[in-house]
Amino acid sequence: MPAFLRAVAFAMALIGGAATAVAQPLAGGTLRIVVPYGPGGSSDRAARLLADGLSSRIGVPVVVENRAGAGGRLAAQQVRNEGNSNTLILANPAIMVVAPMVFPDAGYDPDKDYVPVSQVTNYEFAVAVGEAVPVREFSHLLAWMKANPEKASIAVPATGSLPHFFALMLGERTGVEAPVIGYRGSASVLTDLIGGHVPMAVDTLDTIEPQHAGKKIRMLAVSGERRSPASPDVPTFREIGIDLTATGWNTLFAPATMPADKVRRLSEAVAQTMRDETLRERFVGANMVPVSSTATQTAEALKAYHAQWEPVVRRSGYKP
């Protein structure tokens, strides 16, 4: 056999071996992906989209389990002790970066108790108002807040969440601050915003945009580098003169006690799943940026995000 053909055959054997290793059924049965918030939010939607494709990769059912409470810390405390089971947590910076900084008794150490498996998405933030607030531009919202301080409050999906700190950061940049009200998930935020029980909200773009498109609320600005293709009528903060961009992420973590080989196999399976074009289109259609990354690449990305958000949290002076 010519050298070239031998090389091709060897490469195909390696690829086939890797595919077989990933496709081999995961020992122990069903894989659980724990979402630390209630149904309906960005993390929940990302987990459910991923679960649809991941099951065929690992040969067992993938179940999404919502464990809301304490801004996500409750789930993080529980999952760290489940290393002998097939359990992962889909966490964001609020849980793995912010909480350990501001809660002396967070109940877990993200560096010691968890290992990164694979990043799944990036996301942006948006500011929206309900129909009861008579404004259509962000500058008008600031004027309304100044004129109505007794009415002004900002709903966020959880106390200590990234939308919470983005709201604080926004108040710092604009000089117009308002009380921040933490809810138990995005679904409750949207219910109260649409019902007129709270005047404005900060949440992830993928959560806010569908309600804006349905004309149930009005989205006034987004935190990305450019406008959302789904809502080209809504400007970025930079476009309206506020030098502010910010993103968050959803990343799968395993308890540190999970065997390293199982973590590696799951990381490979998730990365392969997230490269599927059909699945990526579904994420984009949900206003989330899909990411395919190895455990090593994920660990490097986490360092960069930590450097971005830690100064924000420190400057805010936030105390639980």
ChimeraX attribute file (.defattr): number of C-alpha atoms within 10 A of each C-alpha:
attribute: neighborCount
match mode: 1-to-1
recipient: residues
	/A:1	6
	/A:2	6
	/A:3	8
	/A:4	9
	/A:5	10
	/A:6	11
	/A:7	12
	/A:8	11
	/A:9	12
	/A:10	12
	/A:11	12
	/A:12	12
	/A:13	12
	/A:14	12
	/A:15	12
	/A:16	12
	/A:17	12
	/A:18	13
	/A:19	15
	/A:20	13
	/A:21	16
	/A:22	22
	/A:23	17
	/A:24	14
	/A:25	17
	/A:26	20
	/A:27	13
	/A:28	10
	/A:29	14
	/A:30	18
	/A:31	22
	/A:32	17
	/A:33	25
	/A:34	26
	/A:35	29
	/A:36	27
	/A:37	28
	/A:38	20
	/A:39	20
	/A:40	14
	/A:41	21
	/A:42	26
	/A:43	25
	/A:44	23
	/A:45	19
	/A:46	21
	/A:47	24
	/A:48	17
	/A:49	17
	/A:50	22
	/A:51	20
	/A:52	14
	/A:53	19
	/A:54	22
	/A:55	21
	/A:56	17
	/A:57	22
	/A:58	25
	/A:59	17
	/A:60	18
	/A:61	17
	/A:62	23
	/A:63	17
	/A:64	21
	/A:65	19
	/A:66	16
	/A:67	18
	/A:68	19
	/A:69	15
	/A:70	16
	/A:71	22
	/A:72	26
	/A:73	24
	/A:74	18
	/A:75	22
	/A:76	30
	/A:77	15
	/A:78	15
	/A:79	22
	/A:80	24
	/A:81	16
	/A:82	16
	/A:83	17
	/A:84	11
	/A:85	17
	/A:86	20
	/A:87	22
	/A:88	28
	/A:89	27
	/A:90	27
	/A:91	25
	/A:92	25
	/A:93	21
	/A:94	24
	/A:95	24
	/A:96	22
	/A:97	23
	/A:98	21
	/A:99	25
	/A:100	17
	/A:101	17
	/A:102	16
	/A:103	13
	/A:104	9
	/A:105	10
	/A:106	16
	/A:107	15
	/A:108	21
	/A:109	16
	/A:110	19
	/A:111	11
	/A:112	11
	/A:113	18
	/A:114	23
	/A:115	20
	/A:116	26
	/A:117	31
	/A:118	30
	/A:119	29
	/A:120	26
	/A:121	23
	/A:122	16
	/A:123	19
	/A:124	22
	/A:125	23
	/A:126	25
	/A:127	25
	/A:128	29
	/A:129	26
	/A:130	24
	/A:131	18
	/A:132	15
	/A:133	19
	/A:134	12
	/A:135	17
	/A:136	14
	/A:137	15
	/A:138	19
	/A:139	14
	/A:140	13
	/A:141	20
	/A:142	18
	/A:143	12
	/A:144	16
	/A:145	19
	/A:146	15
	/A:147	11
	/A:148	10
	/A:149	13
	/A:150	10
	/A:151	15
	/A:152	20
	/A:153	17
	/A:154	24
	/A:155	29
	/A:156	29
	/A:157	27
	/A:158	25
	/A:159	22
	/A:160	25
	/A:161	21
	/A:162	28
	/A:163	27
	/A:164	23
	/A:165	22
	/A:166	25
	/A:167	25
	/A:168	23
	/A:169	18
	/A:170	19
	/A:171	14
	/A:172	13
	/A:173	13
	/A:174	13
	/A:175	9
	/A:176	15
	/A:177	20
	/A:178	16
	/A:179	14
	/A:180	21
	/A:181	16
	/A:182	19
	/A:183	16
	/A:184	19
	/A:185	25
	/A:186	27
	/A:187	16
	/A:188	18
	/A:189	28
	/A:190	27
	/A:191	12
	/A:192	17
	/A:193	23
	/A:194	21
	/A:195	15
	/A:196	16
	/A:197	14
	/A:198	22
	/A:199	22
	/A:200	28
	/A:201	29
	/A:202	28
	/A:203	30
	/A:204	27
	/A:205	24
	/A:206	24
	/A:207	23
	/A:208	25
	/A:209	24
	/A:210	17
	/A:211	16
	/A:212	18
	/A:213	13
	/A:214	9
	/A:215	13
	/A:216	16
	/A:217	25
	/A:218	24
	/A:219	29
	/A:220	22
	/A:221	23
	/A:222	29
	/A:223	24
	/A:224	20
	/A:225	15
	/A:226	15
	/A:227	17
	/A:228	20
	/A:229	11
	/A:230	15
	/A:231	14
	/A:232	10
	/A:233	12
	/A:234	22
	/A:235	20
	/A:236	23
	/A:237	23
	/A:238	16
	/A:239	15
	/A:240	12
	/A:241	10
	/A:242	12
	/A:243	13
	/A:244	17
	/A:245	16
	/A:246	15
	/A:247	19
	/A:248	18
	/A:249	25
	/A:250	24
	/A:251	26
	/A:252	26
	/A:253	29
	/A:254	28
	/A:255	27
	/A:256	19
	/A:257	17
	/A:258	20
	/A:259	12
	/A:260	12
	/A:261	9
	/A:262	15
	/A:263	22
	/A:264	16
	/A:265	19
	/A:266	25
	/A:267	26
	/A:268	24
	/A:269	24
	/A:270	29
	/A:271	21
	/A:272	18
	/A:273	22
	/A:274	25
	/A:275	14
	/A:276	12
	/A:277	10
	/A:278	10
	/A:279	17
	/A:280	20
	/A:281	14
	/A:282	16
	/A:283	22
	/A:284	15
	/A:285	13
	/A:286	19
	/A:287	23
	/A:288	25
	/A:289	18
	/A:290	22
	/A:291	21
	/A:292	20
	/A:293	21
	/A:294	21
	/A:295	22
	/A:296	13
	/A:297	14
	/A:298	21
	/A:299	16
	/A:300	12
	/A:301	14
	/A:302	19
	/A:303	11
	/A:304	10
	/A:305	15
	/A:306	14
	/A:307	11
	/A:308	13
	/A:309	20
	/A:310	15
	/A:311	10
	/A:312	16
	/A:313	22
	/A:314	12
	/A:315	11
	/A:316	13
	/A:317	10
	/A:318	13
	/A:319	9
	/A:320	9
